[in-house]
Amino acid sequence: MLLIPCPYCGPRPELEFRHAGEAHIARPANPDATAAGAWSEYLYVRSNPKGRHIERWRHASGCNRFFNCVRDTVTDVIEATYPAGEARR
């Protein structure tokens, strides 16, 4: 079982968490003026790298807060976790 270090609660088993997709995706500044293709890309297109990836997680069975996690998708090794809203690591 993967142990995920919540930046607010400390290390907890992965069953307490919910994956929330790729982190640091910027919403278009003016959605009403955004072309349909660009809006569709914002909503659906995500990278799927093999290796280091920054993801957003939610501690659903704990503090219920979102945070970012730097994880290797091949080995599942977690390099760091940090609160949502902080700069990319």
Secondary structure, DSSP 8 states (H G I E B T S, - for coil): --EEEETTTEEEEGGG-EEEEES-----S-GGGS-HHHHHHHHH-----SSEEEEEEE-TTTT--EEEEEEETTT--EEEEEETTS---
